[in-house]
Amino acid sequence: MNKYTGAATVFLVMALSAAAQQKPVPDTIPAGIDITLENNKASLSAVLRPLRQIAGAPEAFYTYFWEFGDGTFSFAPQPVHQFKDTGDYEIRLYATNNYDDGKAPKGKPRKIKVKKTMYAATGNPTGFFQGSDMLAMKANRMPKPGEEMVTVIGYRHPGGAGSVSGSLLMFYNEKQFSQKNFVVADARAYHGERRSVMDSVLAFAPTEELYLPLAGPSAGIAGNAERTATVAALLDEKKSMFREQHVWRVENLRAGEEKYLFLSLETTPQMIKDTNAVVTISTLFVPDDPLMPVSQYNLEMQIVASHDPNRMQLKNRRMNYRFVRKSKELSYKVQFQNTGRGPASKVSIGVAVPGMLNGQTLEITGFSPKCILCDSAYERQSCLDTVVRKDSIFFIFNNIYLKGLRQEGVEDEDSTKGFVKYRIRFSKELKKLPFSSQASIVFDRNAPVITNRSKGRWMPGISPGIIMGYGIGSGKNKMPFGLPAGSLGFSISTYAPYRVYLQAEAYLGLQEKNETLVSFSRDQRDTSIGDRKFIVQGRENFEIVSRTTMDVVPLHVRYNVTSWLGAGAGAMLSVVVGEKRQDKKVVTAMELSATGTATVEKFERLAGAVKESFAAADGALFADLNLGMVRAGPSLGVRVLQYLKDPQQRVFFYGIWRF
């Protein structure tokens, strides 16, 4: 018997216990592995720092993931594993601290040497695959920024004679997020899987003309498991959704074989911090045999701030209000786990329903533990009861047996978990306001466990607008600044907002022209124009000014009081982008004819024009009212402006259509 237990381990445990009694234990203490090896039988246990309880949360506890170095694994706290062959193995431990305020303990692989085999080798716990699925995935914990996690990809022979070869693909880092969320730090293959490239998949796969059905309940492109697609089209769709991918070749998978690939994923420093976000890792298995279906599995994981097995998530939580209709369905999932020391026979889940959702449209799409609905159950039969109220929904599992995570003899972590998935629609009045939901979970008569808030948000959206208006006003300047008699403008703002929002505007005014009398004089002198004789009646000098202005609103704060009334205030900058000045001389003269008749004529002469760009500028403050479809659509408005440099007031009447 070889025992990998030494004085160092005992000392570490004693030191941790003593430190815990004096002051909080630092969360940088690494995880240790205690191993007792007898021939090919290894008994494992973890040496971990004391937990640091989060105030008000359920009792803190550890969950475990063990990787034995031979392609098998366990989620048991103290597993006993039997190796099939002699050789050197690296055992890895990943412990997750639930309801603990520190970081997950980090550990290093522990090497052991198996010199002799005496017992039958043990495999992995059952229940990894669902139904007839060829693919399955599990993660040791939900992704948390700054932590390492392990994802297990399991694949198996679908049954029948002969062996199967093909390509195993993994897609990650969705393009819907602006940043990368994961880095694959290590991929551990124990069954001869070799790295390949995307181009090789089509070389082994059937031709593009052969359509392949997507198999299994996990297959769900665009939510339709029945649709078919070519291999090339399927790969193109995945590449359009994900930034990165890895490919492995799998050879000669025999009937009944189940194999596993282990990936260490590091969450990036810039990982999305929204704890309501759901990230997806997708896998495909493309068999070389054209008669076999393509298998697909999507692992959806919620970003967490702390590890809590009881959580609520909203899929596709960011929506585009422009394209959402009242018939739009939201998909929720409430996950729960009995972390106690004994089984639970009743689990009650109360869910708060946001005001803009209609609880009467509830549709349950899946739940576990599997049972029937209570309205068709006999007395004391395991069943799920549903109670819908105006502002809440209750899901009640009655007469079940849900094992406790710390119950003696429980090694399958999944047997302690359950979930409810449901769809719900918006109510009649669909407002563009954020909304949230939260669940309260009660196991038997224990204190309720409150989940995270699952928040739904709307994308801001872009709303362009067209403005046409007419400006009037008075000032010392006969050509006042800003918004002339005819103005065409454009605006941009968020789409259909309900609360305070910003709007920017730009106007290009029609060209203004103003003619001003500068001087007038009377003159009775005679003059000749050609061969004609005139007596000058008067001389006038005019100044002609033509200008083109541009008005920009860089700051405009608006608030929609109701769906038909909106108000705003802001600042406007008016700039003379082009100005032309020209002098005009007018002479009024009377012609003397031989017959004694008199004819009065005017003679004009224009001097050279002086042009100038960006000749002047002025700023103004304004207040504004809109009546009509103020969120999206046509409305009428009036704006009162007070200019600062050239004190004047202007009123601008306009119509706007926000698209």
Backbone hydrogen bonds, N-H to C=O, Kabsch-Sander energy under -0.5 kcal/mol:
donor,donor_aa,acceptor,acceptor_aa,energy
2,N,37,L,-2.2
3,K,1,M,-0.5
4,Y,2,N,-0.5
4,Y,35,I,-2.5
5,T,3,K,-0.7
10,V,6,G,-1.6
11,F,7,A,-2.7
12,L,8,A,-2.3
13,V,9,T,-2.3
14,M,10,V,-2.3
15,A,11,F,-2.6
16,L,12,L,-2.5
17,S,13,V,-2.3
18,A,14,M,-2.4
19,A,15,A,-2.4
20,A,16,L,-2.2
21,Q,17,S,-1.1
22,Q,18,A,-0.7
22,Q,19,A,-0.8
23,K,19,A,-2.6
29,I,26,P,-0.9
31,A,106,K,-3.0
32,G,47,V,-2.9
34,D,45,S,-3.0
35,I,4,Y,-0.9
35,I,33,I,-0.5
36,T,43,S,-2.3
37,L,2,N,-2.5
37,L,35,I,-0.5
38,E,41,K,-2.9
41,K,38,E,-2.4
42,A,40,N,-0.6
42,A,81,H,-3.5
43,S,36,T,-2.9
43,S,41,K,-0.5
44,L,42,A,-0.5
44,L,79,P,-2.6
45,S,34,D,-1.8
47,V,32,G,-2.7
48,L,46,A,-0.6
53,Q,51,L,-0.7
54,I,99,Y,-1.8
57,A,54,I,-1.9
61,F,98,N,-1.5
63,T,96,T,-1.9
64,Y,75,F,-0.6
65,F,94,Y,-1.2
66,W,74,S,-3.3
67,E,92,R,-2.4
68,F,66,W,-0.5
68,F,72,T,-1.9
74,S,66,W,-1.9
81,H,42,A,-2.8
83,F,40,N,-2.6
83,F,81,H,-0.5
87,G,114,V,-2.4
89,Y,112,I,-2.5
91,I,89,Y,-0.6
91,I,110,R,-3.0
92,R,67,E,-2.7
94,Y,65,F,-2.3
95,A,105,P,-0.5
96,T,63,T,-2.7
98,N,61,F,-2.6
98,N,96,T,-0.9
99,Y,307,H,-2.0
100,D,97,N,-0.8
101,D,52,R,-2.0
108,K,31,A,-0.5
110,R,91,I,-2.9
111,K,109,P,-0.5
112,I,89,Y,-2.5
114,V,87,G,-3.0
115,K,113,K,-0.7
122,T,82,Q,-1.0
131,G,129,F,-0.5
133,D,130,Q,-2.4
136,A,154,G,-1.8
138,K,152,V,-1.7
140,N,150,V,-2.2
147,E,144,K,-2.0
149,M,265,L,-2.6
151,T,263,L,-2.5
152,V,138,K,-3.3
153,I,151,T,-0.5
153,I,261,L,-2.8
154,G,136,A,-2.9
154,G,152,V,-0.6
155,Y,259,K,-2.5
156,R,134,M,-1.6
157,H,257,E,-1.9
164,V,253,L,-2.0
166,G,250,V,-2.4
167,S,286,V,-2.1
168,L,248,W,-3.0
169,L,167,S,-0.5
169,L,284,L,-2.8
170,M,246,H,-2.5
171,F,282,S,-3.4
172,Y,244,E,-2.2
175,K,241,M,-2.8
177,F,174,E,-1.1
183,V,266,E,-1.8
185,A,183,V,-1.0
185,A,264,S,-2.2
186,D,264,S,-1.3
188,R,262,F,-3.3
189,A,187,A,-0.7
190,Y,260,Y,-0.6
194,R,249,R,-1.4
196,S,247,V,-2.8
200,S,197,V,-0.9
201,V,198,M,-1.4
202,L,198,M,-0.6
203,A,199,D,-0.7
204,F,200,S,-1.5
205,A,201,V,-2.3
210,L,207,T,-1.4
211,Y,209,E,-0.7
212,L,229,A,-1.4
214,L,227,R,-0.8
215,A,294,V,-1.9
219,A,216,G,-1.3
223,G,220,G,-1.8
224,N,221,I,-1.9
225,A,223,G,-0.5
227,R,224,N,-0.9
229,A,212,L,-1.3
234,L,230,T,-2.3
235,L,231,V,-2.4
236,D,232,A,-2.4
237,E,233,A,-2.1
238,K,234,L,-2.0
239,K,235,L,-2.5
240,S,236,D,-1.6
241,M,237,E,-0.8
241,M,238,K,-0.8
242,F,238,K,-2.2
243,R,173,N,-3.2
244,E,172,Y,-1.9
246,H,170,M,-2.2
247,V,196,S,-0.6
248,W,168,L,-2.7
249,R,194,R,-2.9
250,V,166,G,-2.7
253,L,164,V,-3.5
254,R,252,N,-0.7
257,E,254,R,-2.1
259,K,155,Y,-2.9
261,L,153,I,-2.4
262,F,188,R,-2.1
263,L,151,T,-2.4
264,S,186,D,-2.9
265,L,149,M,-3.2
265,L,263,L,-0.6
266,E,183,V,-2.9
267,T,147,E,-1.5
267,T,265,L,-0.5
268,T,181,N,-1.5
271,M,268,T,-1.9
275,T,273,K,-0.7
277,A,274,D,-1.8
279,V,277,A,-0.5
279,V,301,M,-3.0
281,I,299,L,-2.2
282,S,171,F,-2.2
283,T,297,Y,-2.7
284,L,169,L,-2.1
285,F,295,S,-2.4
286,V,167,S,-2.7
288,D,165,S,-2.6
292,M,289,D,-1.7
294,V,213,P,-0.9
295,S,285,F,-2.0
296,Q,215,A,-0.7
297,Y,283,T,-2.2
299,L,281,I,-3.0
299,L,297,Y,-0.5
300,E,298,N,-0.7
301,M,279,V,-3.1
303,I,277,A,-2.4
304,V,143,P,-2.2
308,D,306,S,-0.7
311,R,309,P,-0.7
311,R,335,Q,-1.5
313,Q,333,K,-2.5
315,K,313,Q,-0.5
315,K,331,S,-2.4
317,R,314,L,-0.6
319,M,317,R,-0.6
319,M,457,R,-2.2
321,Y,319,M,-0.7
323,F,320,N,-1.0
324,V,320,N,-0.8
328,K,325,R,-2.2
330,L,424,I,-3.1
332,Y,330,L,-0.6
332,Y,422,Y,-2.8
333,K,313,Q,-2.1
334,V,420,V,-2.7
335,Q,311,R,-2.9
335,Q,333,K,-0.5
336,F,418,G,-2.6
338,N,416,T,-2.7
339,T,337,Q,-1.0
344,A,402,L,-2.4
347,V,397,F,-1.7
348,S,442,V,-2.5
349,I,395,F,-3.1
350,G,348,S,-0.5
350,G,440,S,-2.8
351,V,349,I,-0.5
351,V,393,I,-3.3
352,A,438,Q,-2.4
353,V,391,D,-2.4
357,L,354,P,-2.0
358,N,425,R,-2.8
359,G,357,L,-0.7
361,T,358,N,-1.8
362,L,359,G,-1.4
363,E,423,R,-2.1
365,T,421,K,-2.2
366,G,421,K,-1.4
368,S,419,F,-2.4
372,I,382,S,-1.1
374,C,384,L,-2.2
376,S,373,L,-1.7
377,A,374,C,-1.3
381,Q,378,Y,-2.0
383,C,398,N,-1.7
384,L,372,I,-2.2
385,D,383,C,-0.5
385,D,396,I,-2.9
387,V,394,F,-2.4
389,R,387,V,-0.5
389,R,392,S,-3.0
393,I,351,V,-2.3
394,F,387,V,-2.8
395,F,349,I,-2.9
396,I,385,D,-2.9
396,I,394,F,-0.5
397,F,347,V,-3.1
397,F,395,F,-0.5
398,N,383,C,-2.8
398,N,396,I,-0.7
400,I,345,S,-2.3
402,L,344,A,-2.6
403,K,401,Y,-0.7
403,K,415,S,-0.9
405,L,338,N,-2.4
406,R,340,G,-2.3
407,Q,404,G,-1.7
410,V,407,Q,-1.9
411,E,409,G,-0.6
413,E,411,E,-1.0
415,S,412,D,-1.3
416,T,413,E,-1.7
417,K,414,D,-1.5
418,G,336,F,-2.6
419,F,368,S,-1.9
420,V,334,V,-2.0
421,K,366,G,-3.3
422,Y,332,Y,-2.0
423,R,363,E,-3.0
424,I,330,L,-1.7
425,R,358,N,-0.6
426,F,326,K,-0.7
426,F,328,K,-0.9
427,S,356,M,-3.5
430,L,428,K,-1.0
431,K,429,E,-0.8
433,L,431,K,-1.8
435,F,456,G,-2.0
437,S,454,S,-1.8
440,S,350,G,-2.6
441,I,449,V,-2.8
442,V,348,S,-2.7
444,D,346,K,-3.3
444,D,442,V,-0.7
446,N,443,F,-2.3
449,V,441,I,-3.1
450,I,448,P,-0.5
451,T,439,A,-2.6
454,S,437,S,-3.2
454,S,452,N,-0.5
455,K,453,R,-0.8
456,G,435,F,-3.7
457,R,317,R,-2.6
459,M,319,M,-3.3
463,S,493,S,-3.2
465,G,491,S,-2.2
466,I,657,W,-1.7
467,I,489,G,-3.0
468,M,655,G,-2.1
469,G,487,S,-2.1
470,Y,653,F,-2.9
471,G,484,P,-1.4
472,I,651,V,-2.6
474,S,649,Q,-1.6
476,K,647,P,-0.5
487,S,469,G,-1.9
488,L,508,L,-0.9
489,G,467,I,-3.4
490,F,506,A,-2.5
491,S,465,G,-2.0
492,I,504,A,-2.1
493,S,463,S,-1.4
494,T,502,L,-0.6
495,Y,460,P,-1.6
495,Y,461,G,-0.6
496,A,631,R,-1.0
498,Y,432,K,-0.6
501,Y,558,R,-2.1
503,Q,556,H,-2.1
504,A,492,I,-2.3
505,E,553,V,-1.6
506,A,490,F,-2.1
507,Y,551,D,-3.1
508,L,488,L,-2.4
509,G,507,Y,-0.6
509,G,549,T,-1.6
510,L,486,G,-2.3
512,E,547,R,-2.6
514,N,545,V,-2.8
516,T,543,E,-2.8
518,V,516,T,-0.5
518,V,541,N,-3.5
519,S,541,N,-1.5
521,S,539,R,-2.6
527,T,534,F,-2.6
529,I,532,R,-2.2
532,R,529,I,-1.5
534,F,527,T,-2.9
535,I,590,M,-2.6
536,V,525,R,-2.6
536,V,534,F,-0.5
537,Q,588,T,-3.6
538,G,588,T,-1.5
539,R,521,S,-3.5
540,E,586,V,-2.8
541,N,519,S,-2.6
542,F,584,K,-3.2
543,E,516,T,-2.9
544,I,582,Q,-3.3
545,V,514,N,-3.1
545,V,543,E,-0.5
546,S,580,K,-2.6
547,R,512,E,-2.4
548,T,578,G,-2.7
550,M,575,V,-2.6
551,D,507,Y,-1.9
552,V,573,L,-2.7
553,V,505,E,-2.7
555,L,571,A,-0.9
557,V,569,A,-2.6
558,R,501,Y,-2.9
558,R,556,H,-0.5
559,Y,567,A,-2.6
561,V,559,Y,-0.9
561,V,565,L,-1.1
562,T,565,L,-1.9
566,G,626,N,-2.0
567,A,559,Y,-2.5
568,G,624,D,-2.1
569,A,557,V,-2.0
570,G,622,F,-1.8
571,A,555,L,-2.3
572,M,620,A,-2.8
573,L,552,V,-3.0
574,S,572,M,-0.5
574,S,618,D,-3.1
575,V,550,M,-2.7
576,V,616,A,-2.8
577,V,548,T,-1.3
577,V,575,V,-1.1
578,G,548,T,-1.6
579,E,612,E,-2.4
580,K,546,S,-2.9
581,R,610,V,-2.7
582,Q,544,I,-2.1
584,K,542,F,-2.6
585,K,605,R,-2.7
586,V,540,E,-2.8
587,V,603,F,-2.8
588,T,538,G,-2.5
589,A,587,V,-0.6
589,A,601,E,-3.0
590,M,535,I,-2.6
591,E,599,T,-3.5
592,L,533,K,-1.7
593,S,591,E,-0.6
593,S,597,T,-1.5
596,G,593,S,-1.2
599,T,591,E,-1.3
601,E,589,A,-3.3
603,F,587,V,-2.8
605,R,585,K,-2.1
607,A,583,D,-2.9
610,V,581,R,-2.9
611,K,609,A,-0.5
612,E,579,E,-2.6
614,F,577,V,-0.8
615,A,576,V,-1.2
616,A,576,V,-0.5
618,D,574,S,-2.3
620,A,572,M,-2.5
621,L,642,Q,-2.0
622,F,570,G,-2.2
623,A,640,V,-1.6
624,D,568,G,-2.5
625,L,638,V,-1.9
626,N,566,G,-2.8
627,L,636,L,-2.9
628,G,564,W,-2.0
629,M,634,P,-2.6
630,V,563,S,-0.9
630,V,628,G,-1.7
631,R,563,S,-0.5
633,G,658,R,-1.5
635,S,656,I,-2.2
636,L,627,L,-3.0
637,G,654,Y,-3.0
638,V,625,L,-1.8
639,R,652,F,-2.2
640,V,623,A,-2.1
641,L,639,R,-0.5
641,L,650,R,-3.0
642,Q,621,L,-2.7
643,Y,641,L,-0.5
643,Y,648,Q,-2.5
644,L,619,G,-2.5
649,Q,474,S,-1.2
650,R,641,L,-2.0
651,V,472,I,-3.1
652,F,639,R,-2.9
653,F,470,Y,-2.5
653,F,651,V,-0.5
654,Y,637,G,-2.4
655,G,468,M,-2.4
656,I,635,S,-2.7
657,W,466,I,-1.9
658,R,633,G,-2.2
659,F,464,P,-3.2
659,F,657,W,-0.6
